[in-house]
């Protein structure tokens, strides 16, 4: 849920755009079936990952009906 992480990983959208999309879908009666999260991205850290998960579950802007977690592996 950090704009700098979305930018640095070339997500192609902002966190605010995701929150808006979730809101529009929920308001239209759709389930926001699955959200995706990638912990352990480079330069993010465990504390920020934990804050992101907490915000995902507690913030009314998110709260998808499902969650896929993709562990990150960086090969150099």
MARRO-97956 format. One record per residue: residue number from 0; residue in three letters; x, y, z of N, C-alpha, C, O, CB in turn. Coordinates in nm, 3 decimals. Glycine has a CB too. Layout:
N
REC resi resn     n_X     n_Y     n_Z    ca_X    ca_Y    ca_Z     c_X     c_Y     c_Z     o_X     o_Y     o_Z    cb_X    cb_Y    cb_Z
REC  NUM  ALA       X       Y       Z       X       Y       Z       X       Y       Z       X       Y       Z       X       Y       Z
...
This chain:
76
REC resi resn     n_X     n_Y     n_Z    ca_X    ca_Y    ca_Z     c_X     c_Y     c_Z     o_X     o_Y     o_Z    cb_X    cb_Y    cb_Z
REC    0  UNK   0.081  -0.119   0.000   0.000   0.000   0.000   0.086   0.126   0.000   0.045   0.230   0.051  -0.092   0.000   0.119
REC    1  UNK   0.202   0.115  -0.057   0.293   0.228  -0.066   0.310   0.269  -0.212   0.342   0.186  -0.297   0.429   0.195  -0.002
REC    2  UNK   0.289   0.397  -0.238   0.301   0.447  -0.375   0.443   0.429  -0.429   0.460   0.399  -0.547   0.262   0.594  -0.382
REC    3  UNK   0.545   0.448  -0.344   0.682   0.433  -0.393   0.712   0.290  -0.436   0.785   0.268  -0.532   0.781   0.476  -0.285
REC    4  UNK   0.655   0.193  -0.367   0.676   0.052  -0.404   0.606   0.022  -0.536   0.662  -0.046  -0.621   0.624  -0.042  -0.293
REC    5  UNK   0.484   0.071  -0.553   0.412   0.052  -0.679   0.490   0.113  -0.795   0.499   0.054  -0.903   0.270   0.113  -0.672
REC    6  UNK   0.545   0.230  -0.772   0.624   0.297  -0.877   0.753   0.220  -0.906   0.784   0.193  -1.022   0.657   0.442  -0.834
REC    7  UNK   0.827   0.184  -0.802   0.957   0.119  -0.819   0.946  -0.020  -0.880   1.042  -0.069  -0.940   1.028   0.110  -0.687
REC    8  UNK   0.832  -0.085  -0.867   0.813  -0.218  -0.925   0.735  -0.212  -1.056   0.691  -0.315  -1.108   0.740  -0.309  -0.825
REC    9  UNK   0.719  -0.091  -1.109   0.653  -0.071  -1.239   0.515  -0.135  -1.245   0.481  -0.203  -1.342   0.739  -0.128  -1.349
REC   10  UNK   0.434  -0.114  -1.141   0.300  -0.172  -1.138   0.209  -0.115  -1.246   0.117  -0.183  -1.290   0.238  -0.150  -1.002
REC   11  UNK   0.234   0.008  -1.288   0.151   0.065  -1.394   0.024   0.131  -1.343  -0.059   0.175  -1.421   0.115  -0.041  -1.493
REC   12  UNK   0.009   0.137  -1.210  -0.106   0.202  -1.148  -0.065   0.245  -1.008   0.037   0.201  -0.955  -0.230   0.107  -1.144
REC   13  UNK  -0.145   0.330  -0.950  -0.117   0.376  -0.815  -0.198   0.295  -0.714  -0.294   0.227  -0.749  -0.149   0.526  -0.800
REC   14  UNK  -0.158   0.305  -0.589  -0.234   0.241  -0.482  -0.372   0.305  -0.472  -0.472   0.236  -0.448  -0.159   0.252  -0.346
REC   15  UNK  -0.377   0.435  -0.492  -0.507   0.505  -0.489  -0.600   0.453  -0.598  -0.720   0.441  -0.576  -0.487   0.657  -0.506
REC   16  UNK  -0.545   0.422  -0.715  -0.628   0.367  -0.823  -0.684   0.230  -0.786  -0.798   0.198  -0.820  -0.546   0.357  -0.953
REC   17  UNK  -0.605   0.151  -0.716  -0.652   0.019  -0.671  -0.766   0.037  -0.571  -0.869  -0.031  -0.580  -0.536  -0.062  -0.608
REC   18  UNK  -0.749   0.128  -0.475  -0.853   0.153  -0.376  -0.981   0.201  -0.444  -1.090   0.158  -0.408  -0.806   0.257  -0.271
REC   19  UNK  -0.968   0.290  -0.542  -1.085   0.338  -0.617  -1.154   0.224  -0.691  -1.277   0.216  -0.692  -1.044   0.447  -0.716
REC   20  UNK  -1.075   0.136  -0.752  -1.131   0.022  -0.825  -1.207  -0.071  -0.731  -1.317  -0.116  -0.763  -1.018  -0.056  -0.898
REC   21  UNK  -1.148  -0.100  -0.614  -1.216  -0.183  -0.516  -1.349  -0.121  -0.476  -1.451  -0.190  -0.470  -1.127  -0.204  -0.391
REC   22  UNK  -1.347   0.009  -0.450  -1.468   0.080  -0.408  -1.576   0.075  -0.516  -1.692   0.046  -0.486  -1.436   0.225  -0.373
REC   23  UNK  -1.538   0.102  -0.640  -1.634   0.098  -0.751  -1.694  -0.041  -0.767  -1.815  -0.055  -0.787  -1.566   0.142  -0.881
REC   24  UNK  -1.609  -0.143  -0.759  -1.657  -0.280  -0.775  -1.754  -0.318  -0.663  -1.859  -0.376  -0.688  -1.539  -0.379  -0.778
REC   25  UNK  -1.718  -0.284  -0.539  -1.805  -0.315  -0.426  -1.937  -0.240  -0.435  -2.043  -0.297  -0.410  -1.735  -0.281  -0.293
REC   26  UNK  -1.931  -0.111  -0.472  -2.053  -0.031  -0.485  -2.145  -0.084  -0.594  -2.266  -0.067  -0.587  -2.017   0.115  -0.514
REC   27  UNK  -2.087  -0.148  -0.696  -2.166  -0.204  -0.805  -2.217  -0.344  -0.771  -2.286  -0.406  -0.853  -2.083  -0.208  -0.932
REC   28  UNK  -2.185  -0.394  -0.653  -2.235  -0.524  -0.611  -2.143  -0.640  -0.643  -2.179  -0.756  -0.619  -2.365  -0.548  -0.672
REC   29  UNK  -2.025  -0.611  -0.697  -1.931  -0.718  -0.728  -1.852  -0.754  -0.604  -1.830  -0.671  -0.516  -1.836  -0.677  -0.842
REC   30  UNK  -1.811  -0.879  -0.598  -1.715  -0.917  -0.497  -1.578  -0.883  -0.553  -1.550  -0.904  -0.671  -1.726  -1.070  -0.460
REC   31  UNK  -1.494  -0.830  -0.468  -1.354  -0.809  -0.506  -1.287  -0.941  -0.471  -1.236  -0.960  -0.360  -1.287  -0.683  -0.431
REC   32  UNK  -1.288  -1.031  -0.568  -1.259  -1.171  -0.541  -1.120  -1.192  -0.482  -1.108  -1.249  -0.374  -1.273  -1.250  -0.667
REC   33  UNK  -1.016  -1.147  -0.550  -0.882  -1.178  -0.502  -0.790  -1.058  -0.522  -0.785  -0.999  -0.630  -0.826  -1.302  -0.576
REC   34  UNK  -0.719  -1.025  -0.419  -0.613  -0.925  -0.428  -0.480  -1.000  -0.420  -0.474  -1.113  -0.371  -0.624  -0.816  -0.314
REC   35  UNK  -0.375  -0.937  -0.468  -0.243  -1.000  -0.469  -0.147  -0.913  -0.388  -0.149  -0.791  -0.399  -0.192  -1.020  -0.614
REC   36  UNK  -0.064  -0.978  -0.308   0.040  -0.907  -0.234   0.172  -0.980  -0.251   0.176  -1.103  -0.258   0.003  -0.894  -0.084
REC   37  UNK   0.280  -0.903  -0.257   0.414  -0.959  -0.274   0.504  -0.911  -0.160   0.568  -0.807  -0.171   0.474  -0.918  -0.412
REC   38  UNK   0.510  -0.986  -0.050   0.601  -0.947   0.056   0.747  -0.970   0.017   0.776  -1.046  -0.075   0.569  -1.023   0.184
REC   39  UNK   0.836  -0.904   0.087   0.981  -0.920   0.072   1.035  -0.864  -0.059   1.134  -0.915  -0.112   1.016  -1.065   0.082
REC   40  UNK   0.970  -0.760  -0.112   1.025  -0.693  -0.228   1.153  -0.620  -0.188   1.168  -0.581  -0.073   0.923  -0.593  -0.290
REC   41  UNK   1.246  -0.602  -0.283   1.370  -0.532  -0.250   1.342  -0.391  -0.196   1.253  -0.321  -0.244   1.460  -0.522  -0.374
REC   42  UNK   1.419  -0.353  -0.096   1.414  -0.219  -0.036   1.283  -0.189   0.037   1.253  -0.072   0.061   1.436  -0.116  -0.142
REC   43  UNK   1.204  -0.290   0.073   1.078  -0.264   0.142   1.091  -0.294   0.291   1.062  -0.206   0.373   0.965  -0.348   0.081
REC   44  UNK   1.132  -0.410   0.329   1.151  -0.443   0.470   1.028  -0.506   0.534   0.915  -0.485   0.491   1.188  -0.320   0.546
REC   45  UNK   1.053  -0.583   0.637   0.949  -0.658   0.705   0.846  -0.566   0.770   0.726  -0.593   0.765   1.010  -0.749   0.811
REC   46  UNK   0.892  -0.456   0.830   0.798  -0.365   0.898   0.696  -0.308   0.800   0.577  -0.304   0.831   0.875  -0.250   0.965
REC   47  UNK   0.742  -0.266   0.683   0.650  -0.210   0.584   0.557  -0.318   0.530   0.439  -0.291   0.504   0.727  -0.144   0.469
REC   48  UNK   0.608  -0.440   0.512   0.522  -0.550   0.468   0.411  -0.574   0.570   0.294  -0.589   0.533   0.604  -0.680   0.448
REC   49  UNK   0.446  -0.578   0.697   0.346  -0.600   0.802   0.243  -0.487   0.805   0.124  -0.512   0.823   0.413  -0.614   0.939
REC   50  UNK   0.289  -0.363   0.787   0.196  -0.250   0.781   0.102  -0.263   0.662  -0.017  -0.231   0.672   0.274  -0.117   0.773
REC   51  UNK   0.154  -0.311   0.549   0.070  -0.329   0.430  -0.038  -0.434   0.454  -0.154  -0.414   0.418   0.156  -0.369   0.309
REC   52  UNK   0.000  -0.546   0.515  -0.099  -0.650   0.544  -0.204  -0.598   0.642  -0.323  -0.624   0.625  -0.029  -0.775   0.602
REC   53  UNK  -0.160  -0.525   0.745  -0.253  -0.470   0.842  -0.351  -0.376   0.773  -0.472  -0.383   0.796  -0.178  -0.396   0.954
REC   54  UNK  -0.300  -0.286   0.688  -0.388  -0.194   0.617  -0.483  -0.269   0.525  -0.600  -0.232   0.515  -0.305  -0.092   0.537
REC   55  UNK  -0.434  -0.372   0.459  -0.518  -0.450   0.368  -0.640  -0.506   0.440  -0.751  -0.503   0.386  -0.437  -0.564   0.305
REC   56  UNK  -0.620  -0.557   0.561  -0.731  -0.620   0.634  -0.816  -0.521   0.713  -0.933  -0.548   0.739  -0.677  -0.724   0.727
REC   57  UNK  -0.759  -0.407   0.752  -0.832  -0.313   0.837  -0.893  -0.196   0.763  -0.994  -0.142   0.807  -0.741  -0.261   0.942
REC   58  UNK  -0.836  -0.157   0.652  -0.884  -0.038   0.580  -1.007  -0.070   0.497  -1.006  -0.167   0.421  -0.774   0.019   0.491
REC   59  UNK  -1.113   0.009   0.509  -1.231  -0.012   0.425  -1.202   0.007   0.276  -1.280  -0.037   0.191  -1.342   0.083   0.467
REC   60  UNK  -1.090   0.071   0.244  -1.054   0.091   0.103  -1.015  -0.039   0.034  -1.017  -0.048  -0.088  -0.939   0.190   0.092
REC   61  UNK  -0.980  -0.140   0.111  -0.935  -0.266   0.053  -1.030  -0.378   0.095  -1.144  -0.380   0.050  -0.789  -0.298   0.096
REC   62  UNK  -0.987  -0.469   0.179  -1.069  -0.582   0.225  -1.129  -0.663   0.110  -1.250  -0.670   0.094  -1.181  -0.532   0.314
REC   63  UNK  -1.042  -0.722   0.032  -1.088  -0.810  -0.076  -1.147  -0.936  -0.015  -1.130  -0.964   0.104  -0.972  -0.845  -0.173
REC   64  UNK  -1.217  -1.012  -0.098  -1.278  -1.136  -0.051  -1.178  -1.251  -0.046  -1.205  -1.356   0.013  -1.395  -1.174  -0.139
REC   65  UNK  -1.063  -1.232  -0.107  -0.959  -1.332  -0.106  -0.824  -1.266  -0.122  -0.816  -1.150  -0.162  -0.981  -1.436  -0.217
REC   66  UNK  -0.719  -1.338  -0.091  -0.584  -1.283  -0.098  -0.489  -1.390  -0.148  -0.487  -1.501  -0.095  -0.539  -1.228   0.038
REC   67  UNK  -0.410  -1.356  -0.249  -0.301  -1.442  -0.294  -0.171  -1.375  -0.250  -0.152  -1.255  -0.270  -0.305  -1.466  -0.450
REC   68  UNK  -0.084  -1.454  -0.192   0.045  -1.402  -0.147   0.153  -1.465  -0.234   0.165  -1.587  -0.244   0.070  -1.432   0.005
REC   69  UNK   0.230  -1.379  -0.297   0.338  -1.422  -0.385   0.471  -1.391  -0.318   0.513  -1.275  -0.318   0.329  -1.355  -0.524
REC   70  UNK   0.540  -1.491  -0.263   0.672  -1.465  -0.205   0.766  -1.417  -0.315   0.761  -1.465  -0.429   0.728  -1.592  -0.135
REC   71  UNK   0.850  -1.324  -0.281   0.940  -1.265  -0.380   1.075  -1.335  -0.375   1.131  -1.357  -0.268   0.957  -1.114  -0.355
REC   72  UNK   1.127  -1.369  -0.493   1.261  -1.424  -0.506   1.332  -1.341  -0.610   1.289  -1.333  -0.725   1.259  -1.576  -0.545
REC   73  UNK   1.441  -1.279  -0.571   1.519  -1.197  -0.664   1.648  -1.271  -0.692   1.725  -1.303  -0.602   1.547  -1.054  -0.606
REC   74  UNK   1.670  -1.299  -0.819   1.793  -1.368  -0.861   1.880  -1.266  -0.933   1.836  -1.202  -1.029   1.762  -1.492  -0.953
REC   75  UNK   2.001  -1.252  -0.888   2.092  -1.155  -0.950   2.203  -1.225  -1.022   2.289  -1.160  -1.080   2.150  -1.060  -0.846
